[in-house]
């Protein structure tokens, strides 16, 4: 539908047009006259008629025909404008701050924007804020892609093509011949396909023993869980993936039994590492005095096992443990700050109140929580 003008846009070393070049060159595109409906069009079917049938796997990975709606086209136009805008900020006479940014300097913003999206998601009464925060997160993806393009690593088109191809490949029950009767079967197939992808990607081209071990590890369905994740999220991802292939507790009672077991092991570790008379001395210490637990090489490990089991309770109930814990944190923050405000209204600091009064204020804060939620909802 378009023909280029005489100006030739810059390309990568492999001949591909860069995203920035396409955007800058867009104004040089001139529309061709539309072809008549009855004009002869070469038939792709005739060209491929004498070729051998493709393997089923190859057929499943072909780009499916998905019709584009007016909504899709409008979204594409706005996305192109966003890419052009960020390229302009990084370009000559752009923004000095944008010029200074690197992948590393943007890491904190990527994390912050992700959590701001989660916060906005909880504010169901303000959909515009939710949309705005999603836009901020999308900008981070575009920004990183522009930085990568400047070094010849990849472009935003590569990013989109990658996820599009991946989604087609991982939905063979939609775009291929595979069958999946329910979501559990879909998730099981998903993890197996991911493991095959990692094995193919990491195991190519090397015969060394180290490479074979790496390839074997890559075949694990747990290989794709980033080690940089926070501990709660990592535990959730590890056990979620294991559960997708059937390695899980039969019911919630089994996890509660595991929690009791881990609790007993912590108590045993405390008793094993405590000096004689530690239990009696601990009971005699005033509540306001910090309690120092004797050093025990196994205690940290046992506490980790307890937390790991607690993460599985959330996962088994269909709750994201990280989000659940964030909500619990906010709840504690709100209640504690109410206690501080109430103590200040009485002319005292919360830290100066006796423990019994602190407990009373805590209970009062809990009892007034429904009223606070109702007031915030208005």
N, C-alpha and C positions, 0 to 999 in steps of 0.2 A: 504493500500500500504506500510505501514511501521510497523516495530516491534521494541519495545524498547529494549535497552540493560539492563543489570542487575542493573544499577544505577537507583534509583528512585528519580525523581525531587521533590522539595518541593511543597506542595499544600496549598490552603486556608483551613480554618476550615471546609468548606462545601465540601471539596474534590476536588474543581476545581484547575487545574494547573494554576499557576501564569504566566503572560506573560514573566516575566524574566526567569522563569524556563523553559518555552518552548524554549526560545531563547538559553539559555545556554545548554539545553539538545538536541538541534537540531543536534549537531555534533555526538550524540550517537545514532541517528536514522539510522537503516539499512533497505534498501529497500527489500521488499518481492519479490519473483518471481511473475511475472505477470500471472494471471489466463488465461487459454485458453478461446478463444471466445465461444467455445461450452460447456464449463463447466456449470453444473447445478447451477442456482442461485435461491435462495428462492424467491418466488413471493410475494411481498408486497400486491398485489391486492387480492391474495387468502386468506391471513391472515385477511384482513379487510372485506372479502366478507360477513360474517355473522353478522357484527356489524351494529348498527343502523346508519342511515345517520346523518352526523354532521349538526348542525345548519348552516344557511347561513353565519352568522357572523363569525363563527369559520373557515369556509372554506375560507372566504375572508382574514383572518389574517394568513393563512398558508404561509410559505415562498415560494414565486413564483419561478418558474424555469427560471433563467436568465442566458443565455449562457455567458461564459467568453471568451474574445478575447485575442490575444497575448498581446495587449496593457494592458489589465486588469492584466494579470499575471505578466508582467514586472513591472507594478506599484506596485503590491503586494510585489514583491521581494525587490524593493527599500524602500518601507515602512517598511518592516521587518528589513532592514539594519539600517534605521533611529531609530527605536525603540531600536535595539540592541546597537547602538552607544550611545544614551542617557542613557541607562541602564549602559553602561560601564563608562560613565562620573560620574554617581552617585555611582558606585560600589567601591569596595576596590581599592586603588591606582589610583583612578579617579581624577577628577578635584576639587581642594579645593573650587573654587567659586560655582560650581554646588552642592557640599555637603552642602553649607550654605543656599541654597535657600529653600523657603517655598511657599505655595500658595499665602500668603499675599505679600511676597517680589516680586513675579512675576507679580503682578497685573499691575504695571505700564508698564511692557514690553508687556503685552498682549494688552493694549490700544495703546501703541506706534506702535506696529507692525500692528495693524488694520489700523491706520491712514496712515502708510507708504504704505500699500497695496493700499489704496485709492489714494494716491499721484502717485504711480506707474501706477495705472489704467488710470490716466489722461495722462500719457506719452505713448501714443499709438505707438510712433515711437521707443520704446525700449521694446520689448516683453520680452527680457531676464531679465530686471530689474523687470518687473511685476512678472515673474515666480520666481525670487529670493525672492521677498518680500512675495509672497504666501508661499514659503518654510519656511521663518522665522516665519510666523504665524502658520503654521502646526507644527513647532517645539514646540511652546508654548503649543499646545494641547497635544503633546506627553509628554512633560515635566510634565505638571499637572497630566497626567494619571500615569506616573511613580511614582510621589509623592504619589498619592492616593493609588497605589498598595502597596507601602511600609507600609502603615497603614492598609491594608486590606479592604479599602473602595470600590475600583473597579479597573479594569484593562483597558488597551487600547482596548482590545477585547470587554469589556462591552460597551465602548463608541461607537465603530463601530456597534456592534449588536443593540444598542439602536436606533441609527439614521436609520439603515437599516429597523428595525421593524417599526419604526415610519413612515417612508416614504411609506412603503407598506400599513400601516393602514390608512394613510391620503390620499391615492390615490385609493379609492374603485372603481372609474370609470375606473381604469386601471387593478387592480388586483382583483376586485370583480364584483358585479352586478349593482352597482350604475351607474347613468347616469349624465353626465355633458356636456351640449351643447356648453358652451364657458368658457373662463377663469373666468368670473364673477361668474358662478355657482361653479367652482372649488374652488375659494377663499371663497365663502359662506359656502360650505361644510367643507372646511379646518378649518374655525373658529368654526363651530359647533362641529366638532370632537375634537378640542382642548379643548373646554369648557366641553365636556363630559369626556375627560381624566382627567382634573383638578378636576371635581366633584367626579369622582371615586377615584382618588388618595387622595384627601384631606378630603373626607367625610367618609372614611372607619373606622369602628370599634369604633365609639363613639356616645353616645346618649345624651350627655349634650347639654344644650341650646347654650352654646358658640360654641361647635363643629358644631351644626346645622347651626348657623349663618355663621361660617367659610365655611361650605360646600355650603351654599347658595351663598356666595360671590365667591366661587371658580367656580360656574357655569357661572359666568359672562364672556363674551368673552373678557373683558378688564382685567381680573384677572392676566393674564400672562405677562402684560407689566411691566418690572422692574421699580421700583421707583428710582433706582440709575441712570437711564438714564439722560443725559443732558436734560434740559427743552424742547429744540426744538425737539429732537428725541422722547421724551415721548409724546409730543403733536401730532407728526406725527403718532406714533404707535397707540395711542388711537383713533384718528379720522379715521385712515385707517381701523382699525378693525370694528369700528362702521359703516363705509361706506360699508363694505363687506356684511352686512345684510340689507342694504337699508336705513340706517339713514344718509342722506347726503343732501346737497343742490342739487336742480334740475339743476342749471347751475352756471356759474362763476359770473353772475351778482348778484346773491344772496349773494355771499361771499363779493363782492365789496360793496354791500349795508351794510353788516355787518361791514366792515372796516370803512365806513363813520359813522355808528352809534357809533362805539367804539371811533372814533376820536372826535365826538361831546360830548361824555360822559367825555373824558379827559379834553376837554376845559371847560365843565361845572364844573368839579371837581376843576380845576385851579381857575376858577372865584369864586366858592363857598368858597374856602379856602384862597383866596388872600385878604390882607388888602385893605382898601379903597385907591384908587389911584395907586394900584399896576400895572395896565395895562399901565398908562401913564408913571410911573417911569421906567417900563421895556423898553419901547420904547426909553427912554432918555438915557439909559445906553450905553456906547460905546461897539462896537462889541467885542473888545478885553478883556472886563471885564467879568469874570465868572458870570452867572446869577443864583442866588439862588432862587429855587422854594420853596414857603412856604410849610410847612409840611401839608400833607393831608392824613388821614387814608385810603381813598378810591383810592388815585391816583395810588399806586402800583398795586392794583387789576385791575384798568381800563387799565393800560399799559399792564398788562398780558393778558387781553382780546383782546387787539389790536394785540399783538404778536401771540396769539393763532389763531386769524382770518387770519393773514398773513401766518401762517404755512399751513392753509387750501387752500390758493391760490396755493401754490407750489404743495401740494398733488393733488389737482383737476387737475392741468396741467400735472401730471405725473412726477414731479420733486421731488427729495429727498431734503427737506428744509435744512438739515444739510450740505449736499454736496454743495447745491446752495450757502449757506451762507459762507462756506469755500472758495469757488471760489471768492465770492465778497470780502472776507477778503484779499485774495491774490492779487486781482486787486487793492484794496486800498493801500496795502503795496507797490506794484510795482510803482504805480503812486506817492505816497508820497515820496518814496526814490529817484525817479527821480527828484522831486522838490528839495529835499535836495542837490542832486548832482549838479543841475543847479545853485542853489544859491551859493554853494561852488565855482563853476567855476567863478562866478561873484565876488568872494572875500567876500561873506557875509554869515552869518548864516540864515537859513530859519526862525528861530524864531525872527530875527531882521527885517524881511521885513514887510512892511505894509500889511494889509489884502487884499487890492486891488491887490498888486503884487502877493500875494499867489494865489488868484483866477486866475490870468493870467497864472501862472505856472501850475496850475491844468488843465486849459483848454488846454494848450500846451501839457501836458503829455497825456491827453486823445486823442488828435489829432495824436500823434506819436505812439499810441499803436499798430496800424496795422503793422507799420514798425518794432517794437520790436518783435512782434509775428513772422513775416516773418524771422527775423534774428535768432531767437531762433530755428526755425524749420529747419534751414540749418545744 
